[in-house]
Amino acid sequence: MPRPLRDPQPMLEKAIADWGGREDLWLFGYGSLIWRPEFDFAERRFAWVHGWHRALKMWSRINRGSVQTPGLVFGLLSGGSCRGMVFRVPTSQGLETLRRLWLREMPTGVYDPKWLKCITPEGPVRALAFTLSRRSPNFTGELSDERYRHIFTHAVGRYGSSLDYARQTLLELRRHSIHDAALARLVALAHERQEQQEHQEREDRQAKQAQSGAASDCGTPPPPVYVPGSAEKNSSSRSFSSQPSSGQSKEKP
């Protein structure tokens, strides 16, 4: 387990104090919380947040990768906008939900929990969201397409691969009619890499089969090739017809 970047307990206490415990708790989900919330909720709504965007730019060395091959998970970075879901947790369950959520999302204190204004079809709500600072050591910065391909191919953690995580999130967003062009492009990179590998494997198999076939034919004389009308064929035909068959008498003069 990596050492905590910050003590998460004071941030939990601050979140509890900011919530107050006198009304229902709202939580904003933009990644795995959408398809694996792991808490009970009374209501779920589509939500839009201005000033923040979903980005697959946070290192994961346990859940979706390892220390040797870090994987990726989502962070909510400043700038742009983000469509996701908000969950309403009843007041009586709010405190326990926050504590459980902290164990899941904040074991190392990597996120910056913030209360954001979320626009929903039924009106705005104030919801807690886990944002990521660009000053965090877990922020990846800009990654090349080739780096994403490498991570999608090799990074696996205790909850599965980074690629499965990205795919699952994309599928769930699409299921709720939420379009994320940036995420779709990244997942497509993995498909391109897989197609390239499959193409290379097919070429390697074909090359091995060709080499194996050439080796088995080595030293074996080729079969005779019959060309219609050739002298050799006519000659052999005449030779055969000139010999009487067994038991056949010669023609009388």
C-alpha positions as a Markdown table, in Angstrom:
| # | Residue | x | y | z |
|---|---|---|---|---|
| 1 | Met | 0.0 | 0.0 | 0.0 |
| 2 | Pro | 1.5 | 3.4 | -1.0 |
| 3 | Arg | 2.1 | 5.9 | 1.8 |
| 4 | Pro | -0.7 | 8.5 | 2.1 |
| 5 | Leu | 0.0 | 11.7 | 0.3 |
| 6 | Arg | -2.1 | 13.5 | 2.9 |
| 7 | Asp | -4.0 | 12.5 | 6.0 |
| 8 | Pro | -7.5 | 11.9 | 4.7 |
| 9 | Gln | -9.2 | 12.1 | 8.1 |
| 10 | Pro | -9.2 | 16.0 | 8.4 |
| 11 | Met | -10.6 | 16.2 | 4.8 |
| 12 | Leu | -13.4 | 13.8 | 5.8 |
| 13 | Glu | -14.2 | 15.8 | 8.9 |
| 14 | Lys | -14.3 | 19.0 | 6.9 |
| 15 | Ala | -16.6 | 17.4 | 4.3 |
| 16 | Ile | -19.0 | 16.2 | 7.1 |
| 17 | Ala | -19.0 | 19.7 | 8.6 |
| 18 | Asp | -19.7 | 21.4 | 5.3 |
| 19 | Trp | -22.5 | 19.0 | 4.6 |
| 20 | Gly | -24.0 | 19.6 | 8.1 |
| 21 | Gly | -26.1 | 16.5 | 8.3 |
| 22 | Arg | -29.4 | 18.4 | 8.3 |
| 23 | Glu | -30.4 | 17.5 | 4.7 |
| 24 | Asp | -29.9 | 14.8 | 2.2 |
| 25 | Leu | -26.4 | 14.3 | 0.9 |
| 26 | Trp | -25.7 | 14.7 | -2.9 |
| 27 | Leu | -22.7 | 13.1 | -4.5 |
| 28 | Phe | -21.4 | 13.7 | -8.1 |
| 29 | Gly | -20.2 | 10.7 | -10.1 |
| 30 | Tyr | -18.2 | 11.0 | -13.2 |
| 31 | Gly | -16.3 | 7.7 | -13.4 |
| 32 | Ser | -16.7 | 4.4 | -11.7 |
| 33 | Leu | -19.2 | 5.8 | -9.2 |
| 34 | Ile | -21.7 | 5.9 | -12.1 |
| 35 | Trp | -21.5 | 2.1 | -12.7 |
| 36 | Arg | -20.3 | 0.9 | -9.3 |
| 37 | Pro | -21.5 | 3.3 | -6.6 |
| 38 | Glu | -21.4 | 0.7 | -3.7 |
| 39 | Phe | -23.8 | 2.8 | -1.6 |
| 40 | Asp | -27.6 | 3.1 | -1.4 |
| 41 | Phe | -29.3 | 6.1 | -2.8 |
| 42 | Ala | -32.8 | 7.4 | -3.0 |
| 43 | Glu | -32.5 | 9.2 | -6.3 |
| 44 | Arg | -30.2 | 9.5 | -9.3 |
| 45 | Arg | -30.2 | 12.3 | -11.9 |
| 46 | Phe | -28.3 | 13.4 | -14.9 |
| 47 | Ala | -26.0 | 16.3 | -14.0 |
| 48 | Trp | -23.8 | 18.8 | -15.7 |
| 49 | Val | -20.9 | 20.6 | -14.0 |
| 50 | His | -19.3 | 23.7 | -15.5 |
| 51 | Gly | -15.6 | 24.5 | -14.9 |
| 52 | Trp | -14.4 | 20.8 | -14.5 |
| 53 | His | -13.9 | 18.0 | -16.9 |
| 54 | Arg | -13.4 | 14.2 | -16.7 |
| 55 | Ala | -9.8 | 13.1 | -17.6 |
| 56 | Leu | -8.0 | 9.7 | -17.5 |
| 57 | Lys | -4.9 | 11.3 | -16.1 |
| 58 | Met | -4.5 | 10.0 | -12.6 |
| 59 | Trp | -1.9 | 7.2 | -11.8 |
| 60 | Ser | -3.2 | 4.1 | -10.1 |
| 61 | Arg | -0.7 | 1.8 | -8.6 |
| 62 | Ile | -3.1 | -0.5 | -6.8 |
| 63 | Asn | -6.6 | -0.7 | -8.2 |
| 64 | Arg | -5.9 | -0.5 | -11.9 |
| 65 | Gly | -2.1 | -0.9 | -12.1 |
| 66 | Ser | 1.0 | -1.7 | -10.0 |
| 67 | Val | 4.1 | 0.0 | -8.8 |
| 68 | Gln | 6.0 | -1.6 | -11.6 |
| 69 | Thr | 3.4 | -0.7 | -14.3 |
| 70 | Pro | 1.1 | 2.1 | -13.1 |
| 71 | Gly | -2.4 | 2.2 | -14.5 |
| 72 | Leu | -4.9 | 5.0 | -14.9 |
| 73 | Val | -8.1 | 6.2 | -13.3 |
| 74 | Phe | -10.3 | 9.3 | -13.8 |
| 75 | Gly | -9.8 | 12.6 | -12.1 |
| 76 | Leu | -12.0 | 15.7 | -12.3 |
| 77 | Leu | -9.7 | 18.4 | -13.6 |
| 78 | Ser | -10.4 | 22.2 | -13.7 |
| 79 | Gly | -11.5 | 23.6 | -17.0 |
| 80 | Gly | -14.2 | 22.7 | -19.5 |
| 81 | Ser | -17.4 | 20.9 | -18.4 |
| 82 | Cys | -18.5 | 17.4 | -17.4 |
| 83 | Arg | -21.7 | 15.4 | -17.7 |
| 84 | Gly | -22.2 | 12.7 | -15.1 |
| 85 | Met | -24.7 | 11.7 | -12.5 |
| 86 | Val | -25.7 | 12.9 | -9.1 |
| 87 | Phe | -26.9 | 10.6 | -6.3 |
| 88 | Arg | -29.1 | 11.7 | -3.4 |
| 89 | Val | -28.4 | 9.8 | -0.2 |
| 90 | Pro | -31.0 | 10.2 | 2.6 |
| 91 | Thr | -29.9 | 12.2 | 5.6 |
| 92 | Ser | -30.0 | 9.3 | 7.9 |
| 93 | Gln | -27.5 | 7.4 | 5.7 |
| 94 | Gly | -25.2 | 10.3 | 4.8 |
| 95 | Leu | -22.6 | 10.0 | 7.5 |
| 96 | Glu | -22.1 | 6.3 | 7.0 |
| 97 | Thr | -22.0 | 6.8 | 3.2 |
| 98 | Leu | -19.3 | 9.4 | 3.5 |
| 99 | Arg | -17.1 | 7.3 | 5.8 |
| 100 | Arg | -17.4 | 4.3 | 3.4 |
| 101 | Leu | -16.8 | 6.5 | 0.4 |
| 102 | Trp | -13.6 | 7.8 | 2.0 |
| 103 | Leu | -12.2 | 4.3 | 2.4 |
| 104 | Arg | -12.8 | 3.7 | -1.3 |
| 105 | Glu | -11.8 | 7.0 | -2.8 |
| 106 | Met | -9.5 | 8.6 | -0.3 |
| 107 | Pro | -7.2 | 6.0 | 1.3 |
| 108 | Thr | -4.1 | 8.0 | 0.3 |
| 109 | Gly | -5.7 | 11.5 | 0.3 |
| 110 | Val | -5.0 | 12.0 | -3.4 |
| 111 | Tyr | -8.3 | 13.8 | -4.3 |
| 112 | Asp | -9.4 | 17.3 | -3.4 |
| 113 | Pro | -13.1 | 16.9 | -2.3 |
| 114 | Lys | -15.1 | 19.9 | -3.3 |
| 115 | Trp | -18.8 | 20.9 | -3.2 |
| 116 | Leu | -19.8 | 21.8 | -6.8 |
| 117 | Lys | -23.0 | 23.3 | -8.3 |
| 118 | Cys | -24.5 | 20.5 | -10.5 |
| 119 | Ile | -27.2 | 21.4 | -13.0 |
| 120 | Thr | -29.9 | 18.7 | -13.3 |
| 121 | Pro | -33.2 | 18.5 | -15.2 |
| 122 | Glu | -35.0 | 19.1 | -11.9 |
| 123 | Gly | -32.9 | 22.1 | -10.9 |
| 124 | Pro | -29.4 | 22.7 | -9.4 |
| 125 | Val | -28.0 | 20.8 | -6.5 |
| 126 | Arg | -24.8 | 21.1 | -4.4 |
| 127 | Ala | -22.9 | 17.9 | -4.6 |
| 128 | Leu | -19.6 | 16.5 | -3.3 |
| 129 | Ala | -17.1 | 15.7 | -6.0 |
| 130 | Phe | -13.6 | 14.2 | -6.0 |
| 131 | Thr | -11.4 | 16.6 | -8.0 |
| 132 | Leu | -7.7 | 16.2 | -8.9 |
| 133 | Ser | -5.1 | 19.0 | -8.6 |
| 134 | Arg | -2.5 | 19.3 | -11.4 |
| 135 | Arg | 0.0 | 19.8 | -8.6 |
| 136 | Ser | -0.7 | 16.3 | -7.3 |
| 137 | Pro | 2.1 | 13.7 | -7.8 |
| 138 | Asn | -0.6 | 11.4 | -9.1 |
| 139 | Phe | -1.5 | 13.7 | -12.0 |
| 140 | Thr | 0.0 | 12.2 | -15.1 |
| 141 | Gly | 0.3 | 15.4 | -17.2 |
| 142 | Glu | 0.0 | 15.0 | -20.9 |
| 143 | Leu | 0.5 | 11.4 | -22.2 |
| 144 | Ser | 1.2 | 10.4 | -25.8 |
| 145 | Asp | -1.1 | 8.0 | -27.6 |
| 146 | Glu | 1.7 | 5.4 | -27.6 |
| 147 | Arg | 1.9 | 5.7 | -23.8 |
| 148 | Tyr | -1.8 | 5.2 | -23.5 |
| 149 | Arg | -1.6 | 2.1 | -25.7 |
| 150 | His | 1.2 | 0.7 | -23.5 |
| 151 | Ile | -0.8 | 1.3 | -20.3 |
| 152 | Phe | -3.9 | -0.3 | -21.8 |
| 153 | Thr | -1.9 | -3.3 | -22.9 |
| 154 | His | 0.0 | -3.9 | -19.7 |
| 155 | Ala | -1.4 | -2.2 | -16.6 |
| 156 | Val | -3.5 | -4.5 | -14.3 |
| 157 | Gly | -4.4 | -4.0 | -10.6 |
| 158 | Arg | -6.5 | -5.7 | -8.0 |
| 159 | Tyr | -9.7 | -4.5 | -9.6 |
| 160 | Gly | -8.7 | -5.3 | -13.2 |
| 161 | Ser | -7.0 | -3.6 | -16.0 |
| 162 | Ser | -7.0 | 0.1 | -16.9 |
| 163 | Leu | -8.5 | -0.7 | -20.3 |
| 164 | Asp | -11.5 | -2.5 | -18.7 |
| 165 | Tyr | -12.0 | 0.4 | -16.4 |
| 166 | Ala | -12.0 | 2.9 | -19.3 |
| 167 | Arg | -14.2 | 0.7 | -21.5 |
| 168 | Gln | -16.7 | 0.1 | -18.7 |
| 169 | Thr | -17.0 | 3.8 | -18.0 |
| 170 | Leu | -17.5 | 4.6 | -21.7 |
| 171 | Leu | -20.2 | 1.9 | -22.1 |
| 172 | Glu | -22.0 | 3.2 | -19.0 |
| 173 | Leu | -21.9 | 6.8 | -20.2 |
| 174 | Arg | -23.2 | 5.8 | -23.6 |
| 175 | Arg | -26.0 | 3.8 | -21.9 |
| 176 | His | -27.1 | 7.0 | -20.2 |
| 177 | Ser | -26.7 | 8.9 | -23.5 |
| 178 | Ile | -23.6 | 10.8 | -22.2 |
| 179 | His | -21.1 | 11.5 | -25.0 |
| 180 | Asp | -17.4 | 11.7 | -24.2 |
| 181 | Ala | -15.4 | 12.1 | -27.4 |
| 182 | Ala | -12.0 | 12.2 | -25.6 |
| 183 | Leu | -12.6 | 9.0 | -23.8 |
| 184 | Ala | -14.0 | 7.3 | -26.9 |
| 185 | Arg | -10.8 | 8.3 | -28.8 |
| 186 | Leu | -8.6 | 6.8 | -26.1 |
| 187 | Val | -10.5 | 3.5 | -26.0 |
| 188 | Ala | -10.2 | 3.4 | -29.8 |
| 189 | Leu | -6.4 | 3.5 | -29.4 |
| 190 | Ala | -6.5 | 0.2 | -27.6 |
| 191 | His | -8.6 | -1.3 | -30.4 |
| 192 | Glu | -6.0 | -0.1 | -32.9 |
| 193 | Arg | -3.2 | -1.7 | -30.9 |
| 194 | Gln | -5.1 | -5.0 | -30.6 |
| 195 | Glu | -5.8 | -5.1 | -34.3 |
| 196 | Gln | -2.1 | -4.4 | -35.1 |
| 197 | Gln | -1.1 | -7.2 | -32.8 |
| 198 | Glu | -3.6 | -9.6 | -34.3 |
| 199 | His | -2.4 | -8.7 | -37.8 |
| 200 | Gln | 1.2 | -9.2 | -36.8 |
| 201 | Glu | 0.4 | -12.6 | -35.3 |
| 202 | Arg | -1.4 | -13.7 | -38.5 |
| 203 | Glu | 1.6 | -12.7 | -40.6 |
| 204 | Asp | 3.9 | -14.6 | -38.2 |
| 205 | Arg | 1.8 | -17.7 | -38.4 |
| 206 | Gln | 1.7 | -17.5 | -42.2 |
| 207 | Ala | 5.4 | -17.0 | -42.4 |
| 208 | Lys | 6.0 | -20.1 | -40.2 |
| 209 | Gln | 3.6 | -22.2 | -42.2 |
| 210 | Ala | 5.4 | -21.1 | -45.4 |
| 211 | Gln | 8.8 | -22.0 | -44.0 |
| 212 | Ser | 7.5 | -25.3 | -42.7 |
| 213 | Gly | 6.1 | -26.2 | -46.1 |
| 214 | Ala | 9.3 | -25.2 | -47.9 |
| 215 | Ala | 11.3 | -27.4 | -45.5 |
| 216 | Ser | 9.1 | -30.5 | -46.0 |
| 217 | Asp | 9.4 | -30.2 | -49.8 |
| 218 | Cys | 13.2 | -29.9 | -49.7 |
| 219 | Gly | 14.9 | -32.8 | -51.7 |
| 220 | Thr | 11.6 | -34.1 | -53.1 |
| 221 | Pro | 11.5 | -34.3 | -56.9 |
| 222 | Pro | 8.6 | -32.5 | -58.4 |
| 223 | Pro | 5.9 | -34.6 | -60.0 |
| 224 | Pro | 5.8 | -34.9 | -63.8 |
| 225 | Val | 3.8 | -32.3 | -65.6 |
| 226 | Tyr | 1.7 | -33.5 | -68.5 |
| 227 | Val | 1.3 | -31.1 | -71.4 |
| 228 | Pro | -1.4 | -32.1 | -73.8 |
| 229 | Gly | -0.1 | -32.9 | -77.3 |
| 230 | Ser | 3.5 | -33.3 | -76.1 |
| 231 | Ala | 5.7 | -35.8 | -77.9 |
| 232 | Glu | 6.3 | -37.7 | -74.6 |
| 233 | Lys | 2.6 | -38.4 | -74.1 |
| 234 | Asn | 2.1 | -39.5 | -77.7 |
| 235 | Ser | 5.2 | -41.7 | -77.6 |
| 236 | Ser | 4.0 | -43.4 | -74.5 |
| 237 | Ser | 0.6 | -43.9 | -75.9 |
| 238 | Arg | 2.0 | -45.5 | -79.0 |
| 239 | Ser | 4.2 | -47.7 | -77.0 |
| 240 | Phe | 1.3 | -48.9 | -74.9 |
| 241 | Ser | -1.0 | -49.6 | -77.8 |
| 242 | Ser | 1.6 | -51.6 | -79.7 |
| 243 | Gln | 1.8 | -54.2 | -76.9 |
| 244 | Pro | -0.9 | -56.9 | -76.9 |
| 245 | Ser | -2.8 | -57.3 | -73.6 |
| 246 | Ser | -2.7 | -60.6 | -71.7 |
| 247 | Gly | -4.8 | -63.3 | -73.4 |
| 248 | Gln | -5.4 | -61.2 | -76.5 |
| 249 | Ser | -4.6 | -62.9 | -79.9 |
| 250 | Lys | -2.8 | -61.2 | -82.7 |
| 251 | Glu | -4.8 | -60.1 | -85.7 |
| 252 | Lys | -4.9 | -62.5 | -88.6 |
| 253 | Pro | -3.5 | -61.2 | -91.9 |
